[in-house]
Amino acid sequence: MHEPDFFHGAGVRTGALLHHLDVARHRASWPTVTAVIPTLNEAANLRWLLPRLAGVDEVVVVDGESADGTADVARRLRPDAVVISQPPAGKGAAMRAGFRAATSDVIVAIDADGSMDPREIDAFVALICCGFDVVKGSRYCVGGGSDDLTLLRRAGNLWLTRLANVLYGVRWTDLCYGYIALRRSVVDRLDLAADGFEIETELCVNAVTTGLRIAEVPSHELDRRSGVSKLNAARDGLRVLRTMVQGRRGPANRSRPRTVPRGPLASERTALERTARERAALEQVHLEEAPG
């Protein structure tokens, strides 16, 4: 049976998905998870966030040379964290560095400001286990919401989302939200190059044009716990628009998503590939031995 290319909000809280989550855990097939956290002067917020990431296997903090001791706070609260320091080139540059450093099966991009609830990570990963390659949070799905969106940002996001739906033939409800999970194995296929907040849009549109399977999951955005957002609605909105237009490809060049979900673990994929190779070899032997 052909599964939908896009998984929308209401279904994520159904008994079927929760059952799949429980089964995955009991079968010890839950993938390993890396949380990638871009930071710039977020020391106070990391004191709230990092203790709440106890359920992830790896934490990668990419710090833009903060002046408030962000990197030191990260090392103290999470001694096993990978802390990368680099010049503050933007959120996109930090996310790309974090993706390169991640070693787990699944990567979850989460903001450092406390606006994204770590308790939602399991819902993202459960959809990866169901066969999706990229899972994006939505504040507009049933069960989602936001305590932080201004009227200007809300209007801009809705307009950009509708434009993306027209340009790419999708049915997204929330384009400009950075709570995203993806398989580490698809990072190279996404060919990410953005340096700023438009990285989230680039990730989504490149996922479409390369035929990856995408899901949306409800997410409730909380208020930033402290400090001031680095987002500039006008400047970053224009960068998102430019990214959408530049990334658009014609339908003929767009590969279709696979209809059969892939397993979350590399070991499972390797076993399937080995079985296919062995079957092909046996068939070749039979052909060679056949008379005439």
C-alpha positions as CSV (number, residue, x, y, z in Angstrom):
1,M,0.0,0.0,0.0
2,H,1.3,3.4,-0.9
3,E,1.9,5.5,2.2
4,P,1.4,9.3,2.1
5,D,4.4,11.4,1.2
6,F,3.4,14.0,3.9
7,F,2.2,13.1,7.4
8,H,0.0,15.7,9.0
9,G,-0.5,16.7,12.5
10,A,-3.7,15.1,13.9
11,G,-2.5,11.6,13.3
12,V,0.7,11.9,15.2
13,R,-1.1,11.5,18.5
14,T,-3.1,8.5,17.4
15,G,-2.8,5.2,19.2
16,A,-1.2,3.6,16.2
17,L,1.9,5.9,16.3
18,L,2.2,5.6,20.1
19,H,2.0,1.8,19.8
20,H,4.8,1.9,17.2
21,L,6.9,4.0,19.5
22,D,6.4,1.5,22.4
23,V,7.1,-1.5,20.2
24,A,10.3,0.2,18.8
25,R,11.6,0.7,22.3
26,H,10.8,-2.8,23.5
27,R,12.5,-4.3,20.5
28,A,15.6,-2.3,21.2
29,S,15.4,-0.8,17.7
30,W,15.1,2.8,18.8
31,P,17.8,4.7,16.9
32,T,20.6,6.7,18.5
33,V,19.9,10.4,18.6
34,T,22.2,13.4,18.4
35,A,20.9,16.9,19.5
36,V,22.5,19.7,17.5
37,I,22.3,23.0,19.3
38,P,23.6,26.3,17.7
39,T,24.5,28.9,20.3
40,L,25.5,32.5,20.6
41,N,25.4,33.9,24.1
42,E,22.9,31.4,25.4
43,A,24.6,30.4,28.7
44,A,21.5,31.1,30.8
45,N,19.2,29.1,28.5
46,L,21.5,26.1,28.3
47,R,21.2,25.8,32.1
48,W,17.5,25.0,31.5
49,L,17.9,23.0,28.3
50,L,20.8,20.6,28.7
51,P,19.5,18.8,31.9
52,R,16.4,18.1,29.9
53,L,18.3,16.3,27.1
54,A,19.2,13.3,29.2
55,G,17.3,11.0,26.8
56,V,19.5,11.7,23.8
57,D,22.8,9.8,23.1
58,E,24.9,12.7,22.0
59,V,24.9,16.5,22.3
60,V,26.7,18.7,19.8
61,V,26.9,22.4,20.8
62,V,28.1,24.7,18.0
63,D,29.1,28.0,19.6
64,G,29.7,31.3,17.8
65,E,32.4,32.5,20.1
66,S,30.0,33.6,22.8
67,A,31.1,36.2,25.3
68,D,29.0,34.9,28.2
69,G,30.7,31.6,28.8
70,T,28.2,29.5,26.8
71,A,30.8,26.9,25.9
72,D,32.0,26.5,29.5
73,V,28.4,26.1,30.7
74,A,27.8,23.4,28.1
75,R,31.0,21.4,29.1
76,R,30.1,21.7,32.8
77,L,26.5,20.6,32.5
78,R,27.1,18.0,29.8
79,P,30.8,16.7,30.1
80,D,30.3,14.3,27.2
81,A,29.1,17.0,24.9
82,V,30.9,17.8,21.7
83,V,31.5,21.6,21.8
84,I,32.5,23.2,18.5
85,S,33.7,26.9,18.6
86,Q,33.6,28.8,15.3
87,P,33.2,32.5,14.2
88,P,29.5,33.6,14.4
89,A,28.6,33.1,10.7
90,G,24.9,32.4,11.4
91,K,22.5,29.7,12.4
92,G,22.9,27.8,9.2
93,A,26.6,27.6,9.4
94,A,26.4,26.4,12.9
95,M,23.8,23.7,12.0
96,R,25.9,22.4,9.1
97,A,28.9,22.1,11.4
98,G,26.8,20.3,13.9
99,F,25.4,17.9,11.3
100,R,29.0,17.0,10.2
101,A,30.0,16.3,13.8
102,A,27.0,14.1,14.7
103,T,27.5,10.4,14.9
104,S,24.0,9.1,15.8
105,D,21.4,7.5,13.5
106,V,19.1,10.5,13.9
107,I,19.9,14.2,14.2
108,V,17.5,16.6,16.0
109,A,18.1,20.3,15.5
110,I,16.9,22.2,18.6
111,D,17.3,25.9,19.5
112,A,19.2,26.8,22.6
113,D,16.8,29.5,23.8
114,G,14.4,27.1,25.6
115,S,11.6,27.7,23.1
116,M,11.5,24.0,21.9
117,D,10.3,21.4,24.4
118,P,12.8,18.5,24.6
119,R,9.9,16.2,25.6
120,E,8.7,16.3,22.0
121,I,11.8,14.6,20.6
122,D,10.3,11.1,21.0
123,A,7.4,12.1,18.6
124,F,9.9,13.3,16.0
125,V,12.0,10.1,16.3
126,A,8.9,7.9,16.2
127,L,8.1,9.2,12.7
128,I,11.7,8.5,11.6
129,C,11.1,4.9,12.8
130,C,8.0,4.8,10.7
131,G,10.1,5.4,7.6
132,F,10.3,9.2,7.1
133,D,13.6,10.8,6.3
134,V,12.9,14.3,7.6
135,V,10.4,15.3,10.3
136,K,9.6,19.0,10.8
137,G,7.8,20.5,13.7
138,S,4.6,22.5,13.0
139,R,3.1,25.1,15.3
140,Y,-0.1,25.0,13.1
141,C,-0.9,21.3,13.2
142,V,-3.6,20.1,15.5
143,G,-1.8,20.0,18.9
144,G,0.8,22.6,18.0
145,G,1.0,26.2,19.0
146,S,3.2,29.2,19.9
147,D,3.6,31.5,22.8
148,D,6.3,33.5,21.0
149,L,5.1,34.4,17.5
150,T,4.4,38.1,16.8
151,L,1.7,39.2,14.4
152,L,4.3,40.2,11.8
153,R,6.2,36.9,12.1
154,R,3.0,34.9,12.0
155,A,1.7,36.6,8.9
156,G,5.1,36.3,7.1
157,N,5.4,32.6,7.9
158,L,1.9,31.8,6.7
159,W,2.5,33.7,3.4
160,L,5.9,32.0,2.9
161,T,4.3,28.6,3.7
162,R,1.6,29.0,1.2
163,L,4.1,30.1,-1.5
164,A,6.2,27.0,-0.7
165,N,3.1,24.8,-1.1
166,V,2.5,26.3,-4.6
167,L,6.1,26.1,-5.7
168,Y,6.8,22.6,-4.5
169,G,3.4,20.9,-4.7
170,V,3.4,20.1,-0.9
171,R,0.9,20.7,1.9
172,W,3.0,22.0,4.7
173,T,1.4,24.1,7.5
174,D,4.6,25.7,8.9
175,L,7.7,26.5,6.9
176,C,9.9,28.7,9.1
177,Y,10.3,26.6,12.3
178,G,13.6,25.1,13.2
179,Y,12.6,22.1,15.3
180,I,13.6,19.3,12.8
181,A,14.7,15.7,12.9
182,L,16.4,13.8,10.1
183,R,18.3,10.7,9.3
184,R,22.1,11.3,9.4
185,S,22.4,9.2,6.3
186,V,20.5,11.8,4.2
187,V,22.6,14.9,5.2
188,D,24.9,14.7,2.2
189,R,21.9,14.4,-0.2
190,L,20.5,17.6,1.2
191,D,23.6,19.5,0.0
192,L,23.0,22.3,2.6
193,A,24.9,25.6,2.0
194,A,22.9,28.3,3.8
195,D,24.5,30.3,6.6
196,G,21.5,32.0,8.1
197,F,18.0,31.2,9.4
198,E,17.0,30.2,5.8
199,I,18.8,26.9,6.5
200,E,15.5,25.5,7.7
201,T,13.8,26.3,4.4
202,E,16.7,25.1,2.4
203,L,16.6,21.8,4.2
204,C,12.9,21.3,3.5
205,V,12.9,22.3,-0.1
206,N,16.1,20.2,-0.9
207,A,14.4,17.3,0.8
208,V,11.5,17.6,-1.6
209,T,13.6,18.0,-4.7
210,T,15.7,15.0,-3.8
211,G,12.7,12.7,-3.2
212,L,13.1,12.3,0.6
213,R,10.0,11.4,2.7
214,I,8.9,14.3,4.9
215,A,6.5,14.4,7.8
216,E,5.1,17.2,10.0
217,V,4.5,16.7,13.7
218,P,2.7,19.1,16.1
219,S,5.0,21.2,18.2
220,H,4.3,23.9,20.8
221,E,6.8,26.8,20.7
222,L,7.5,28.3,24.1
223,D,8.7,31.8,24.9
224,R,12.4,32.4,24.8
225,R,13.5,32.0,28.4
226,S,16.0,34.8,28.4
227,G,17.9,37.1,26.1
228,V,16.9,38.5,22.7
229,S,16.2,36.6,19.5
230,K,18.8,37.0,16.7
231,L,16.0,36.7,14.1
232,N,15.2,39.8,11.9
233,A,11.8,39.2,10.4
234,A,12.3,41.4,7.3
235,R,15.9,40.5,6.5
236,D,15.5,36.8,7.2
237,G,12.1,36.6,5.5
238,L,13.7,37.9,2.3
239,R,16.5,35.3,2.6
240,V,13.9,32.5,3.0
241,L,12.0,33.8,-0.1
242,R,15.2,33.8,-2.1
243,T,16.1,30.3,-1.0
244,M,12.6,29.0,-2.0
245,V,12.9,30.6,-5.5
246,Q,16.5,29.5,-6.1
247,G,15.8,25.9,-4.9
248,R,12.8,25.3,-7.1
249,R,13.1,22.6,-9.8
250,G,10.7,21.5,-12.4
251,P,8.5,18.4,-11.7
252,A,10.4,16.4,-14.4
253,N,13.6,16.8,-12.4
254,R,12.1,15.9,-9.1
255,S,12.5,12.3,-8.0
256,R,9.5,10.7,-6.3
257,P,9.7,9.5,-2.7
258,R,10.0,5.8,-2.1
259,T,6.7,4.1,-1.3
260,V,8.3,1.6,1.2
261,P,9.5,3.1,4.5
262,R,13.1,2.4,5.3
263,G,14.2,1.1,8.7
264,P,15.9,3.5,11.1
265,L,19.1,1.6,11.6
266,A,22.1,1.3,9.3
267,S,22.5,-2.4,10.3
268,E,19.0,-3.2,9.2
269,R,19.6,-1.6,5.8
270,T,23.0,-3.4,5.4
271,A,21.3,-6.8,6.1
272,L,18.6,-6.2,3.5
273,E,21.2,-5.1,0.9
274,R,23.3,-8.2,1.6
275,T,20.3,-10.5,1.2
276,A,19.5,-8.8,-2.1
277,R,23.0,-9.4,-3.4
278,E,23.0,-13.0,-2.3
279,R,19.7,-13.6,-4.1
280,A,21.0,-12.0,-7.3
281,A,24.1,-14.2,-7.2
282,L,22.0,-17.3,-6.8
283,E,19.8,-16.3,-9.7
284,Q,22.9,-15.8,-11.8
285,V,24.2,-19.3,-11.0
286,H,20.9,-20.8,-11.9
287,L,21.0,-19.0,-15.2
288,E,24.5,-20.2,-16.0
289,E,23.6,-23.8,-15.1
290,A,20.4,-23.9,-17.1
291,P,20.5,-26.1,-20.3
292,G,20.7,-24.6,-23.7
